[in-house]
Amino acid sequence: MPTEVTVQNLYIFNSTLSKTEDDGAKKILFYYPEHEDENKKVLNVGHIEAVICFARNFNANESCESLRTEKSLQVLYNAEPDFWIVITVSAQSKQKSSESPDEPVYCTYNLQEPIYLAVLKHWYHTFQMTVGSMTKLMNDNDPDYLRLMLNKFYSKYLQSTDVSSHTFMDMFQGISFLPLDNAIHLNAQSFLNTIENTFQQVHFTMLLYNDSLVWSGLNKRQTQLVYSYILMWVLPEISKKDNLVKGNSVQQCLPNQLVGRFITNVWAVKTDSWISDLGKVPILRLNDENDETFKSYRLVMYKAHHSIVCMFIKMENPLTADLYNSLDQFLGTKLHLLSEKMKNTVEKTLASKLYTERPAKFVYFNGMNLAIKNSIKQSNTAATTNRPSEFNLSPDSLRVLVDISSQQSCMHPTYSVMIKTSNDNWVAGRLCNSREIYIVLNQKLTKLYDVDSEIQSLCAQEFGTIFFYD
């Protein structure tokens, strides 16, 4: 049944900011929708506080993560000590009930907690990377400053994000890697190493071709956040012709950019306060996976052809027109030629994989390097504009996929399951050495042997049998 998913509210609160019942509004740091009555805001936050306290009576070590009712689903995330992020979503059927056509038909069973919990976590970690820790921002300044930063960030996210588009894929936050042969990949890696060795101000580099990652000098967690940040904010801005660099301060200082160009950073929430007038450059706070210490870097991006080089500049190094000119002269032609080589390789790879349509749709995720490959949500690497962006999976199949994924996280390292849905499709999930594959068979196969044979054939063709069969 087709459904329409909406966000009823999204709020962030800290109970320690309120001392009495009369100042309950002080605990609210962000609330969407902003125009909602203040008493209702306080009532909603108080209701969740009561749920959190009640749940602690049963398990003091783990926090409550969701609350489901007939009309809505609430997902809770304890981002930092005393800081809670809560989202309330509802799902209504687009088809009216024949008995009560004026009454909405709720389909809350189509909403699943793991998807929205993953979304809340991703939004928070992106805020932490682009703005900072909520605890530190409040302690270094005051609650009102934290409210300002939260409002800038989450208002922008909610305005530009369609909640109904969040599906099974958002649970992984995977990275789409560009398939290249060894020679071209080595050429790209050598090019990035040359940038870091030539310009001592550049500490790390990252290279993308369209929306696929070619190489990153960051660790996998940093790469995951920066990659999703670029897909969310950078690429959509590039596609808007009225937001190109023409006429801005960077173009005025660098009038000879013929091959490539620096990308304006108008989407940044928190930017460097410059003396020079070269445009806004976002500051990203990055930390190692096992280190809580964050280091700040300026993110400078340069685009030529279909490729983008991301350069992370140390904060102690000033950004000047001379540095921009030197980078432009060094990067322009070299990046354009490298991008042409990658384009030729991609086209050859796509041409060699024009095999007949299989009765299976798959999602493959490698937990070791966060790589994701799928036939459900297509990549823009081929730069085709008429291709559908989403394969239409039934809500029933999507629910099964989420359930299988949630079970696999707590199962044996080698785990396999196959489930037949109510519409006679087969959904399969396999976990082997941190590699996961999820398959939906849309052909009505009646024999379990036929299902397993199709899965084995797909695994062998796409990923190699060594990943799944000993």
C-alpha positions as CSV (number, residue, x, y, z in Angstrom):
1,M,0.0,0.0,0.0
2,P,1.6,3.4,-1.0
3,T,2.2,5.6,1.9
4,E,3.1,9.2,2.6
5,V,5.7,9.7,5.3
6,T,5.8,13.1,7.2
7,V,7.8,14.5,10.1
8,Q,5.4,15.7,12.8
9,N,8.3,17.1,14.9
10,L,12.0,17.0,15.6
11,Y,13.4,18.4,18.8
12,I,16.6,18.4,20.9
13,F,16.5,19.0,24.6
14,N,18.6,18.9,27.7
15,S,16.7,18.3,30.9
16,T,19.4,19.8,33.2
17,L,18.6,23.3,31.8
18,S,15.2,23.4,33.5
19,K,15.0,23.6,37.2
20,T,11.3,24.0,37.8
21,E,8.0,23.3,36.0
22,D,7.7,27.0,35.2
23,D,10.9,27.2,33.1
24,G,10.3,24.0,31.1
25,A,10.9,25.8,27.8
26,K,14.5,26.4,28.7
27,K,15.4,22.7,28.3
28,I,14.4,22.9,24.6
29,L,17.4,23.7,22.4
30,F,15.7,23.1,19.0
31,Y,12.2,22.4,17.9
32,Y,10.6,21.8,14.6
33,P,8.1,23.1,13.6
34,E,9.1,26.3,15.1
35,H,5.7,27.9,15.0
36,E,4.1,25.2,17.3
37,D,2.6,26.4,20.5
38,E,5.1,26.6,23.4
39,N,2.9,24.7,25.8
40,K,2.6,21.9,23.3
41,K,6.4,21.8,22.8
42,V,7.0,21.5,26.6
43,L,4.3,18.9,26.8
44,N,5.9,16.7,24.1
45,V,9.3,17.0,25.6
46,G,7.9,16.1,29.0
47,H,6.2,13.1,27.6
48,I,9.4,11.8,26.2
49,E,11.3,12.5,29.5
50,A,8.7,10.4,31.3
51,V,9.2,7.5,28.8
52,I,13.0,7.7,29.2
53,C,12.7,7.6,33.0
54,F,10.1,4.7,32.9
55,A,12.3,2.6,30.5
56,R,15.3,3.0,32.9
57,N,13.4,0.9,35.5
58,F,13.8,-2.1,33.2
59,N,17.3,-1.5,31.8
60,A,19.5,1.1,33.4
61,N,22.4,0.4,31.0
62,E,20.6,1.0,27.7
63,S,18.5,3.9,26.7
64,C,15.0,3.8,25.2
65,E,15.3,4.2,21.4
66,S,11.7,4.2,20.1
67,L,8.0,4.6,21.0
68,R,5.4,3.4,18.6
69,T,1.7,4.3,18.6
70,E,-1.2,3.7,16.2
71,K,-0.5,7.1,14.5
72,S,3.2,7.7,14.8
73,L,6.7,6.5,15.5
74,Q,9.0,8.3,17.8
75,V,12.8,7.6,17.6
76,L,15.1,8.8,20.4
77,Y,18.9,9.2,20.3
78,N,21.0,10.0,23.3
79,A,23.7,11.9,21.4
80,E,25.7,13.2,24.3
81,P,25.2,13.0,28.1
82,D,21.9,14.8,28.9
83,F,21.3,15.7,25.2
84,W,18.5,13.9,23.4
85,I,17.4,14.1,19.8
86,V,13.8,13.0,19.1
87,I,12.0,12.6,15.7
88,T,8.3,11.8,15.3
89,V,7.2,10.5,12.0
90,S,3.8,9.3,10.7
91,A,2.7,7.3,7.6
92,Q,-0.7,7.7,6.0
93,S,-2.0,5.7,3.2
94,K,-2.5,7.5,-0.1
95,Q,-5.7,5.4,-0.6
96,K,-8.8,6.4,1.3
97,S,-10.8,3.9,3.3
98,S,-14.0,2.9,1.6
99,E,-15.8,2.8,5.0
100,S,-14.6,6.3,6.2
101,P,-13.2,8.2,3.2
102,D,-12.7,11.4,5.4
103,E,-10.6,9.6,8.0
104,P,-6.9,9.1,7.3
105,V,-5.6,5.5,7.2
106,Y,-2.4,5.2,9.2
107,C,0.3,2.8,8.1
108,T,2.7,3.1,11.0
109,Y,3.8,-0.5,10.5
110,N,5.7,0.6,7.4
111,L,8.0,2.8,9.6
112,Q,11.0,1.0,11.1
113,E,13.1,2.3,13.9
114,P,16.6,1.3,12.6
115,I,16.2,3.5,9.6
116,Y,15.3,6.7,11.5
117,L,17.8,5.9,14.3
118,A,20.5,5.7,11.6
119,V,19.4,9.0,10.1
120,L,19.4,10.8,13.6
121,K,22.9,9.5,14.3
122,H,24.2,10.6,10.9
123,W,22.7,14.1,11.3
124,Y,24.3,14.4,14.7
125,H,27.8,13.2,13.6
126,T,27.6,15.6,10.6
127,F,26.7,18.5,13.1
128,Q,29.6,17.4,15.3
129,M,31.9,17.5,12.2
130,T,30.7,20.8,10.8
131,V,29.8,22.8,14.0
132,G,31.1,21.0,17.1
133,S,30.1,19.1,20.2
134,M,26.8,20.3,21.8
135,T,28.3,20.1,25.3
136,K,31.4,22.1,24.3
137,L,29.5,24.7,22.4
138,M,27.2,25.3,25.4
139,N,30.0,25.3,28.0
140,D,32.2,27.6,25.9
141,N,29.4,30.0,25.1
142,D,25.8,29.7,26.4
143,P,22.6,27.7,25.6
144,D,21.4,30.5,23.3
145,Y,24.5,30.2,21.1
146,L,23.9,26.4,20.9
147,R,20.3,27.0,20.0
148,L,21.4,29.3,17.1
149,M,23.9,26.7,15.7
150,L,21.3,23.9,16.0
151,N,18.7,26.0,14.3
152,K,21.0,26.8,11.4
153,F,22.0,23.2,10.9
154,Y,18.8,21.3,11.4
155,S,16.6,23.8,9.7
156,K,18.8,23.5,6.6
157,Y,18.7,19.7,6.7
158,L,14.9,19.5,7.1
159,Q,14.3,22.0,4.3
160,S,16.5,20.0,1.9
161,T,15.7,16.5,2.9
162,D,12.7,14.4,2.0
163,V,12.0,12.1,4.9
164,S,10.0,9.7,2.8
165,S,13.1,9.1,0.7
166,H,15.0,7.5,3.7
167,T,14.9,3.8,3.2
168,F,16.9,0.6,3.9
169,M,20.0,2.1,2.2
170,D,20.3,4.9,4.8
171,M,21.1,2.3,7.5
172,F,24.5,1.7,6.1
173,Q,25.7,5.2,5.0
174,G,27.9,3.3,2.6
175,I,30.4,4.7,0.1
176,S,30.1,4.1,-3.6
177,F,33.7,3.4,-4.9
178,L,34.6,4.0,-8.5
179,P,35.7,0.8,-10.3
180,L,39.1,1.4,-11.9
181,D,41.8,-0.8,-13.3
182,N,45.1,-0.9,-11.3
183,A,47.0,1.5,-13.6
184,I,44.4,4.3,-13.5
185,H,43.9,3.9,-9.7
186,L,47.7,4.1,-9.1
187,N,47.8,7.2,-11.4
188,A,45.0,8.8,-9.2
189,Q,46.8,8.0,-6.0
190,S,50.1,9.3,-7.3
191,F,48.4,12.5,-8.3
192,L,47.0,13.1,-4.8
193,N,50.4,12.3,-3.2
194,T,52.0,14.8,-5.4
195,I,49.5,17.5,-4.3
196,E,50.3,16.8,-0.6
197,N,54.1,16.8,-1.2
198,T,54.0,19.9,-3.4
199,F,51.8,22.0,-1.1
200,Q,52.7,21.5,2.6
201,Q,49.6,23.3,3.6
202,V,47.5,20.3,2.4
203,H,47.3,17.7,5.1
204,F,44.8,15.2,3.5
205,T,43.3,14.8,0.1
206,M,40.2,13.1,-1.4
207,L,39.2,12.5,-5.0
208,L,35.7,11.9,-6.3
209,Y,34.4,11.2,-9.8
210,N,30.8,12.4,-10.0
211,D,29.2,10.8,-6.9
212,S,31.8,8.0,-6.5
213,L,34.9,7.9,-4.4
214,V,38.2,7.3,-6.1
215,W,40.6,7.7,-3.2
216,S,40.8,9.2,0.3
217,G,43.6,9.9,2.7
218,L,41.2,10.0,5.7
219,N,40.3,7.0,7.8
220,K,37.1,5.2,6.9
221,R,34.9,7.0,9.5
222,Q,36.1,10.5,8.5
223,T,35.8,9.5,4.8
224,Q,32.2,8.3,5.4
225,L,31.1,11.7,6.9
226,V,32.9,13.9,4.4
227,Y,31.7,11.8,1.5
228,S,28.0,12.1,2.6
229,Y,28.5,15.8,3.4
230,I,29.7,16.3,-0.2
231,L,26.8,14.3,-1.7
232,M,24.3,16.2,0.5
233,W,25.5,19.8,0.1
234,V,28.2,20.1,-2.6
235,L,27.0,18.2,-5.6
236,P,23.4,19.6,-5.5
237,E,24.9,23.2,-5.4
238,I,27.2,22.4,-8.4
239,S,24.2,21.3,-10.4
240,K,22.5,24.7,-10.0
241,K,23.8,26.9,-12.8
242,D,23.0,30.1,-11.0
243,N,25.4,29.1,-8.2
244,L,28.5,28.6,-10.3
245,V,31.6,30.5,-9.4
246,K,31.1,33.2,-12.1
247,G,31.2,36.6,-10.6
248,N,32.1,35.7,-7.0
249,S,35.2,36.8,-5.1
250,V,37.2,33.7,-6.0
251,Q,36.6,34.3,-9.7
252,Q,37.5,38.0,-9.4
253,C,40.9,37.0,-7.7
254,L,41.5,34.2,-10.2
255,P,40.3,35.4,-13.6
256,N,42.4,32.9,-15.5
257,Q,40.6,29.7,-14.4
258,L,40.1,28.1,-17.8
259,V,40.3,24.3,-17.2
260,G,39.0,23.9,-13.6
261,R,37.5,26.0,-10.9
262,F,37.2,26.3,-7.1
263,I,33.8,25.5,-5.8
264,T,32.0,28.1,-3.7
265,N,31.0,26.9,-0.3
266,V,27.7,28.7,0.3
267,W,26.2,25.7,2.2
268,A,28.6,25.8,5.1
269,V,27.0,26.3,8.5
270,K,30.2,27.4,10.3
271,T,33.0,29.0,8.3
272,D,36.4,30.5,8.8
273,S,36.5,34.3,9.5
274,W,39.0,35.5,6.9
275,I,40.9,38.7,6.5
276,S,41.1,37.9,2.7
277,D,37.9,38.1,0.6
278,L,38.1,34.7,-1.3
279,G,34.7,33.3,-0.2
280,K,33.5,31.1,2.6
281,V,35.4,27.9,3.4
282,P,33.9,25.4,5.7
283,I,35.8,24.2,8.8
284,L,35.5,20.5,9.4
285,R,36.4,18.9,12.7
286,L,37.8,15.4,12.2
287,N,39.0,12.8,14.8
288,D,40.5,9.4,14.6
289,E,38.2,6.4,15.3
290,N,39.9,5.7,18.6
291,D,40.7,9.3,19.6
292,E,38.3,11.8,21.0
293,T,40.5,14.7,20.2
294,F,39.2,16.7,17.2
295,K,41.4,18.7,14.8
296,S,40.0,21.4,12.6
297,Y,40.7,21.7,8.8
298,R,39.6,24.1,6.1
299,L,38.0,22.2,3.2
300,V,39.0,23.6,-0.2
301,M,37.5,21.9,-3.3
302,Y,38.5,22.1,-6.9
303,K,36.5,20.7,-9.8
304,A,37.7,19.9,-13.4
305,H,35.7,17.8,-15.8
306,H,33.7,15.3,-13.7
307,S,36.2,15.1,-10.9
308,I,36.5,17.0,-7.6
309,V,39.7,17.2,-5.4
310,C,39.0,17.9,-1.8
311,M,42.0,19.4,0.1
312,F,42.1,19.6,3.9
313,I,44.2,22.7,4.8
314,K,45.8,22.9,8.3
315,M,44.3,25.8,10.3
316,E,47.6,27.4,11.0
317,N,48.2,28.0,7.3
318,P,46.5,31.1,5.9
319,L,44.5,30.9,2.7
320,T,45.7,33.6,0.2
321,A,45.2,34.5,-3.4
322,D,48.8,33.3,-4.2
323,L,47.9,29.8,-2.8
324,Y,44.7,29.7,-4.8
325,N,46.6,30.7,-8.0
326,S,49.3,28.1,-7.4
327,L,46.7,25.3,-6.8
328,D,44.8,26.4,-9.8
329,Q,47.8,26.3,-12.1
330,F,48.9,22.9,-10.7
331,L,45.5,21.2,-10.6
332,G,43.6,22.4,-13.7
333,T,45.1,20.5,-16.6
334,K,46.3,17.5,-14.6
335,L,42.9,16.8,-13.0
336,H,41.1,17.3,-16.3
337,L,43.4,14.7,-18.0
338,L,43.0,12.2,-15.1
339,S,39.2,12.7,-15.2
340,E,39.2,11.9,-18.9
341,K,41.1,8.6,-18.3
342,M,38.7,7.7,-15.5
343,K,35.7,8.4,-17.8
344,N,37.1,6.1,-20.5
345,T,37.6,3.3,-17.9
346,V,34.0,3.8,-16.5
347,E,32.5,3.6,-20.0
348,K,34.4,0.4,-20.8
349,T,33.3,-1.2,-17.5
350,L,29.6,-0.3,-18.0
351,A,29.7,-1.6,-21.6
352,S,31.1,-4.9,-20.4
353,K,28.3,-5.3,-17.8
354,L,25.3,-5.0,-20.1
355,Y,24.1,-8.4,-19.3
356,T,20.4,-9.5,-19.3
357,E,18.2,-8.3,-16.5
358,R,18.2,-10.8,-13.6
359,P,15.1,-11.6,-11.5
360,A,17.1,-10.3,-8.4
361,K,17.8,-6.9,-6.9
362,F,20.6,-6.8,-4.5
363,V,22.4,-4.6,-1.9
364,Y,26.0,-5.5,-1.0
365,F,27.8,-3.8,2.0
366,N,31.4,-4.4,3.1
367,G,31.8,-3.4,6.8
368,M,35.6,-3.4,6.4
369,N,35.8,-0.4,4.1
370,L,32.2,0.8,4.1
371,A,31.8,0.1,0.4
372,I,28.3,-0.3,-0.9
373,K,27.1,-1.7,-4.2
374,N,23.5,-2.2,-5.2
375,S,20.9,-2.3,-8.0
376,I,18.2,-0.7,-5.9
377,K,19.4,2.9,-5.8
378,Q,21.5,3.8,-8.9
379,S,24.7,5.8,-8.9
380,N,25.2,8.9,-11.1
381,T,28.7,7.8,-12.1
382,A,27.5,7.1,-15.6
383,A,26.1,10.6,-15.8
384,T,22.8,9.5,-17.3
385,T,19.9,11.7,-16.7
386,N,17.0,9.5,-17.7
387,R,17.7,6.6,-15.4
388,P,15.3,6.1,-12.5
389,S,17.0,6.8,-9.2
390,E,15.1,4.3,-7.1
391,F,13.9,0.7,-7.8
392,N,10.4,0.3,-6.6
393,L,10.5,-2.3,-3.7
394,S,7.3,-3.1,-1.9
395,P,7.0,-2.0,1.7
396,D,6.7,-5.6,2.7
397,S,10.1,-6.4,1.1
398,L,11.7,-3.3,2.7
399,R,10.4,-4.3,6.1
400,V,11.9,-7.8,5.8
401,L,15.3,-6.3,4.6
402,V,15.5,-4.0,7.7
403,D,14.6,-6.9,10.0
404,I,17.2,-9.2,8.5
405,S,19.9,-6.5,8.7
406,S,19.0,-5.8,12.4
407,Q,19.3,-9.5,13.2
408,Q,22.6,-9.9,11.4
409,S,24.3,-7.3,13.6
410,C,24.0,-9.7,16.6
411,M,24.4,-13.0,14.8
412,H,27.3,-15.3,14.2
413,P,30.0,-13.9,11.8
414,T,28.6,-16.3,9.2
415,Y,24.9,-16.1,8.9
416,S,22.2,-16.8,6.3
417,V,18.5,-16.4,6.1
418,M,15.8,-16.6,3.4
419,I,12.2,-15.4,3.8
420,K,9.2,-15.6,1.6
421,T,7.0,-12.5,1.7
422,S,3.2,-12.3,1.4
423,N,3.4,-11.3,-2.3
424,D,5.4,-14.5,-3.1
425,N,8.8,-12.7,-3.4
426,W,11.9,-14.1,-1.7
427,V,14.2,-11.9,0.4
428,A,17.6,-13.2,1.4
429,G,20.3,-11.9,3.7
430,R,23.9,-13.3,4.2
431,L,26.7,-12.2,6.4
432,C,30.2,-13.4,6.0
433,N,33.4,-11.8,7.5
434,S,31.8,-8.3,7.8
435,R,30.4,-8.5,4.3
436,E,26.7,-8.4,4.0
437,I,24.4,-9.0,1.0
438,Y,20.7,-8.6,0.8
439,I,18.7,-9.8,-2.2
440,V,15.1,-9.5,-3.3
441,L,13.9,-12.0,-5.9
442,N,11.0,-10.5,-7.8
443,Q,10.4,-13.6,-9.8
444,K,7.9,-16.0,-8.2
445,L,10.2,-19.0,-7.6
446,T,8.3,-21.8,-5.9
447,K,11.2,-24.1,-5.1
448,L,13.8,-23.2,-2.4
449,Y,16.5,-24.9,-4.5
450,D,15.8,-22.4,-7.4
451,V,16.0,-19.5,-4.9
452,D,19.3,-20.6,-3.5
453,S,20.7,-21.3,-7.0
454,E,19.8,-17.8,-8.1
455,I,21.5,-16.3,-5.1
456,Q,24.7,-18.3,-5.6
457,S,24.7,-17.3,-9.3
458,L,24.3,-13.6,-8.4
459,C,27.0,-13.7,-5.7
460,A,29.5,-15.4,-8.0
461,Q,28.9,-12.9,-10.8
462,E,28.9,-9.7,-8.8
463,F,31.3,-10.4,-5.9
464,G,33.1,-13.7,-6.2
465,T,32.2,-16.9,-4.5
466,I,35.1,-16.6,-2.0
467,F,33.1,-14.0,0.0
468,F,30.2,-16.3,0.7
469,Y,31.2,-20.0,0.3
470,D,34.0,-21.7,2.0
